[in-house]
Amino acid sequence: MTMGQSLAGTVAFGALASAAQAAEMQPCRRLRRLALKGELIMRQLFLPTMAAAIIASPALAADIRAPVMKAPPAPAPVYNWTGCYVAGGGGYGMLNQEITKVDTGGPANQTLTSGSRGWFGTAGGGCDLQVGERWVIGAFADYDFADIKGDLIVPIATTLGGRIGYLITPAVLTYVSGGFTEARFSTVNLVLPTLPPSPFGLHFLAHTYSGWFLGSGYEYNLNWLPGLFWRTEYRYARYGRDSLPFIFSATGERSAAHIDSEKFVQNIRTELVWRWNWGGRY
């Protein structure tokens, strides 16, 4: 092999090596160009987004308010009915009586029925004791000043009794009551059934009757004033039979004849009640 041939071979080999190296470098250059292009795209997208976020952040901060912490609701009050009270009010009453005339040595006994109607006022007081969550027991006394008129006039009545009740809600008590009652009936002047009525010359003296009563009602806490309640009750009273002699009005002497009388009173009453220790709740 001549020197010329050797030189030509060397040049050819170098050219092949350079071509091979260039072929190997071509993919790397493509990848580098793609990476630079991707970085440029990311910058173009990221920078405007960051700028918009920086501009909008004060407005968003203004709209986002700190959460308001609300206090938990107060627990429902639990009332205690133990304590004493005073009460006052009024109502309407109806009196009926059965009268049997007894005439010694005279004609057969005669029985008739009569009655009276009217309004009355009442005042009283008492004390209660709550037992457990639902039951209330108590004692009370009241005084009625009445204007019940008709065949008889009932000016006053007193009552001493007790009650037992059930709390249908903590502020509403339903109850039944009962006990002793006493009523004073005024003097009755007998008249003839004429127009106008004319005196008959006989009368009955005022008399106090004793008996028992039963009742039922409810009591409600008005809430708008501590300790103030509203109570409504129906009562039925029955007074024992008693005997009253006829009195001659002219002389004041007693007649041999007399009457046996038994009286029944019904009334409906409503009262305001004030409990002076109602502030004590547990």
C-alpha positions as a printed NumPy array, in Angstrom:
array([[   0.   ,    0.   ,    0.   ],
       [   1.352,    3.397,   -0.969],
       [   1.457,    6.474,    1.26 ],
       [  -1.245,    8.094,   -0.773],
       [  -3.564,    5.196,   -0.332],
       [  -2.9  ,    5.181,    3.388],
       [  -3.688,    8.889,    3.708],
       [  -6.883,    8.545,    1.734],
       [  -8.024,    5.702,    3.988],
       [  -7.332,    7.742,    7.087],
       [  -9.352,   10.685,    5.775],
       [ -12.239,    8.427,    4.848],
       [ -12.28 ,    6.824,    8.3  ],
       [ -12.261,   10.235,    9.956],
       [ -15.191,   11.336,    7.837],
       [ -17.151,    8.235,    8.759],
       [ -16.42 ,    8.811,   12.467],
       [ -17.503,   12.42 ,   12.244],
       [ -20.693,   11.402,   10.471],
       [ -21.401,    8.775,   13.101],
       [ -20.773,   11.273,   15.92 ],
       [ -23.045,   13.811,   14.245],
       [ -25.767,   11.198,   13.911],
       [ -25.462,   10.382,   17.597],
       [ -25.646,   14.05 ,   18.631],
       [ -28.791,   14.782,   16.553],
       [ -31.367,   13.233,   19.044],
       [ -29.743,   14.982,   21.999],
       [ -30.079,   18.313,   20.271],
       [ -33.751,   17.639,   19.55 ],
       [ -34.437,   16.746,   23.155],
       [ -32.643,   19.854,   24.349],
       [ -34.667,   22.041,   21.978],
       [ -37.908,   20.415,   23.178],
       [ -36.946,   20.955,   26.817],
       [ -36.15 ,   24.614,   26.192],
       [ -39.431,   25.031,   24.347],
       [ -41.395,   23.355,   27.176],
       [ -39.711,   25.558,   29.785],
       [ -40.639,   28.611,   27.738],
       [ -44.286,   27.469,   27.542],
       [ -44.4  ,   26.832,   31.313],
       [ -43.028,   30.299,   31.987],
       [ -45.598,   31.837,   29.652],
       [ -48.413,   30.025,   31.524],
       [ -47.09 ,   30.274,   35.082],
       [ -46.125,   33.919,   35.206],
       [ -49.574,   35.344,   34.129],
       [ -51.328,   32.941,   36.5  ],
       [ -49.163,   34.036,   39.415],
       [ -49.705,   37.681,   38.55 ],
       [ -53.501,   37.198,   38.45 ],
       [ -53.41 ,   35.395,   41.793],
       [ -51.36 ,   38.178,   43.381],
       [ -53.767,   40.818,   42.05 ],
       [ -56.915,   38.904,   43.173],
       [ -55.637,   37.877,   46.599],
       [ -56.621,   41.144,   48.407],
       [ -60.196,   40.914,   47.082],
       [ -60.431,   37.281,   48.093],
       [ -59.052,   38.107,   51.521],
       [ -61.718,   40.798,   51.885],
       [ -64.464,   38.315,   51.037],
       [ -63.168,   35.593,   53.337],
       [ -64.252,   36.548,   56.845],
       [ -63.229,   34.926,   60.047],
       [ -65.878,   32.426,   61.236],
       [ -68.239,   33.77 ,   63.914],
       [ -68.253,   31.564,   66.972],
       [ -71.78 ,   31.365,   68.437],
       [ -72.361,   30.52 ,   72.035],
       [ -74.175,   27.218,   72.598],
       [ -77.914,   27.598,   73.333],
       [ -78.765,   27.97 ,   76.982],
       [ -80.288,   24.855,   78.531],
       [ -84.066,   24.934,   79.031],
       [ -84.911,   26.043,   82.593],
       [ -86.189,   23.394,   84.955],
       [ -88.797,   24.848,   87.294],
       [ -89.28 ,   23.949,   90.914],
       [ -92.843,   24.35 ,   92.2  ],
       [ -91.874,   24.035,   95.842],
       [ -92.818,   27.197,   97.728],
       [ -95.67 ,   29.402,   98.914],
       [ -97.964,   31.834,   97.125],
       [-100.83 ,   34.311,   97.411],
       [-103.749,   34.486,   94.981],
       [-106.691,   36.702,   94.114],
       [-109.439,   36.711,   91.516],
       [-113.13 ,   36.028,   91.021],
       [-115.726,   33.866,   89.367],
       [-119.366,   32.909,   88.959],
       [-121.353,   30.658,   91.285],
       [-124.654,   28.767,   91.231],
       [-126.508,   27.6  ,   94.325],
       [-129.237,   24.983,   94.435],
       [-131.013,   23.712,   97.543],
       [-133.55 ,   21.104,   98.429],
       [-135.964,   22.237,  101.127],
       [-138.303,   19.941,  103.024],
       [-141.   ,   21.645,  105.112],
       [-141.784,   19.785,  108.304],
       [-144.997,   20.862,  110.038],
       [-145.529,   19.08 ,  113.34 ],
       [-149.113,   17.868,  113.518],
       [-149.855,   19.484,  110.167],
       [-150.167,   18.282,  106.575],
       [-147.682,   15.945,  104.905],
       [-144.138,   17.163,  104.389],
       [-143.487,   19.104,  101.198],
       [-140.166,   19.245,   99.263],
       [-139.197,   21.965,   96.838],
       [-136.066,   23.161,   95.048],
       [-134.805,   26.718,   94.752],
       [-131.588,   28.424,   93.782],
       [-129.443,   31.533,   93.436],
       [-126.867,   32.836,   90.965],
       [-124.186,   35.495,   91.014],
       [-120.601,   36.68 ,   90.965],
       [-117.993,   36.466,   93.694],
       [-114.455,   37.549,   94.485],
       [-111.825,   35.407,   96.135],
       [-108.473,   35.751,   97.916],
       [-106.229,   33.131,   99.439],
       [-102.85 ,   31.479,   99.621],
       [-101.061,   28.2  ,  100.096],
       [ -97.869,   26.196,   99.749],
       [ -96.776,   23.466,   97.342],
       [ -94.141,   20.747,   97.365],
       [ -92.79 ,   19.264,   94.143],
       [ -92.139,   15.529,   94.396],
       [ -89.842,   14.235,   91.686],
       [ -90.027,   15.717,   88.201],
       [ -93.797,   15.626,   87.626],
       [ -95.84 ,   15.565,   90.844],
       [ -96.889,   18.458,   93.071],
       [ -98.822,   18.296,   96.353],
       [-100.022,   21.26 ,   98.372],
       [-102.383,   22.8  ,  100.904],
       [-104.334,   26.045,  100.609],
       [-107.03 ,   28.243,  102.104],
       [-109.22 ,   30.865,  100.476],
       [-112.   ,   33.274,  101.314],
       [-114.896,   34.099,   98.975],
       [-116.924,   37.303,   99.27 ],
       [-119.985,   36.665,   97.171],
       [-122.918,   38.41 ,   95.59 ],
       [-124.873,   35.233,   94.884],
       [-128.511,   36.25 ,   95.139],
       [-131.884,   34.637,   94.601],
       [-133.974,   32.695,   97.058],
       [-130.87 ,   32.744,   99.294],
       [-127.948,   35.142,   99.592],
       [-124.452,   33.743,  100.121],
       [-122.252,   36.603,  101.37 ],
       [-119.144,   34.691,  102.456],
       [-117.552,   31.249,  102.19 ],
       [-114.257,   29.841,  103.427],
       [-112.335,   26.834,  102.199],
       [-109.485,   24.774,  103.595],
       [-108.169,   22.051,  101.304],
       [-105.389,   20.268,   99.547],
       [-104.487,   19.396,   96.01 ],
       [-102.385,   16.961,   94.032],
       [-101.187,   17.815,   90.561],
       [ -99.238,   16.547,   87.578],
       [ -96.919,   18.688,   85.46 ],
       [ -97.835,   18.114,   81.818],
       [ -94.974,   20.529,   81.014],
       [ -92.514,   22.127,   83.452],
       [ -94.641,   25.315,   83.396],
       [ -98.2  ,   23.859,   83.335],
       [ -99.755,   22.075,   86.317],
       [-103.065,   20.203,   86.184],
       [-104.558,   19.148,   89.496],
       [-107.523,   17.936,   91.53 ],
       [-108.443,   19.473,   94.863],
       [-110.698,   18.746,   97.796],
       [-111.338,   19.548,  101.423],
       [-113.533,   21.343,  103.906],
       [-115.779,   24.309,  103.147],
       [-118.072,   26.505,  105.166],
       [-120.602,   29.082,  103.939],
       [-122.718,   31.654,  105.674],
       [-126.256,   32.03 ,  104.326],
       [-128.11 ,   35.21 ,  105.155],
       [-131.543,   35.655,  106.744],
       [-134.464,   34.739,  104.49 ],
       [-137.741,   36.653,  104.758],
       [-140.709,   34.728,  103.393],
       [-143.128,   36.634,  101.156],
       [-146.426,   35.934,   99.499],
       [-146.328,   35.41 ,   95.685],
       [-148.197,   38.613,   94.886],
       [-147.334,   41.606,   92.733],
       [-145.547,   43.223,   94.383],
       [-144.597,   40.491,   96.909],
       [-146.04 ,   41.079,  100.356],
       [-144.495,   39.974,  103.685],
       [-145.65 ,   36.62 ,  104.997],
       [-144.662,   37.347,  108.585],
       [-142.14 ,   34.516,  108.875],
       [-138.409,   34.283,  108.294],
       [-135.345,   32.048,  108.775],
       [-132.312,   33.218,  110.671],
       [-128.901,   33.453,  109.051],
       [-127.078,   30.174,  109.359],
       [-123.609,   28.712,  108.674],
       [-123.44 ,   25.415,  106.815],
       [-120.43 ,   23.115,  106.688],
       [-119.572,   20.601,  104.001],
       [-116.988,   19.313,  101.566],
       [-115.844,   20.211,   98.09 ],
       [-114.093,   18.684,   95.082],
       [-112.399,   20.602,   92.315],
       [-110.207,   20.385,   89.249],
       [-108.144,   22.958,   87.429],
       [-104.858,   24.033,   85.924],
       [-102.139,   26.551,   86.748],
       [ -99.884,   28.15 ,   84.152],
       [ -96.616,   30.088,   84.421],
       [ -97.105,   33.372,   82.54 ],
       [ -93.296,   33.77 ,   82.018],
       [ -93.385,   37.515,   81.303],
       [ -93.117,   38.337,   85.03 ],
       [ -91.148,   36.066,   87.379],
       [ -93.419,   34.35 ,   89.868],
       [ -96.722,   35.286,   88.195],
       [ -99.149,   32.462,   87.368],
       [-102.707,   32.14 ,   86.122],
       [-105.029,   29.555,   87.688],
       [-108.544,   28.439,   86.731],
       [-110.591,   25.905,   88.697],
       [-114.046,   24.361,   88.835],
       [-115.465,   23.42 ,   92.258],
       [-118.463,   21.492,   93.465],
       [-119.454,   21.884,   97.13 ],
       [-122.094,   20.037,   99.102],
       [-123.24 ,   21.279,  102.485],
       [-124.736,   19.096,  105.19 ],
       [-128.47 ,   19.046,  105.804],
       [-129.563,   21.241,  108.667],
       [-132.877,   22.114,  110.315],
       [-134.064,   25.716,  110.693],
       [-137.221,   26.798,  112.55 ],
       [-139.678,   29.355,  111.239],
       [-139.455,   32.622,  113.167],
       [-142.459,   34.903,  113.585],
       [-141.243,   38.271,  112.389],
       [-143.585,   40.24 ,  114.681],
       [-142.647,   38.525,  117.946],
       [-139.367,   36.709,  117.235],
       [-140.814,   33.479,  118.59 ],
       [-140.127,   30.124,  116.993],
       [-142.846,   28.226,  115.192],
       [-143.465,   24.523,  115.617],
       [-142.792,   24.111,  111.922],
       [-139.274,   24.065,  110.49 ],
       [-137.441,   23.247,  107.293],
       [-134.662,   20.79 ,  106.508],
       [-132.337,   22.23 ,  103.905],
       [-129.441,   20.746,  101.925],
       [-127.39 ,   23.022,   99.665],
       [-125.188,   22.438,   96.606],
       [-122.864,   25.077,   95.156],
       [-120.984,   25.01 ,   91.86 ],
       [-118.568,   27.698,   90.769],
       [-115.848,   28.458,   88.267],
       [-113.017,   30.713,   89.42 ],
       [-109.949,   32.262,   87.843],
       [-107.083,   33.851,   89.755],
       [-103.682,   35.44 ,   89.424],
       [-101.101,   33.709,   91.602],
       [ -97.813,   35.161,   92.742],
       [ -95.079,   32.86 ,   94.057],
       [ -92.532,   34.941,   95.929],
       [ -89.759,   32.32 ,   95.772],
       [ -90.164,   31.369,   92.11 ],
       [ -86.631,   32.508,   91.305],
       [ -85.303,   29.315,   92.904],
       [ -84.726,   26.911,   90.032],
       [ -82.515,   23.852,   90.079]])
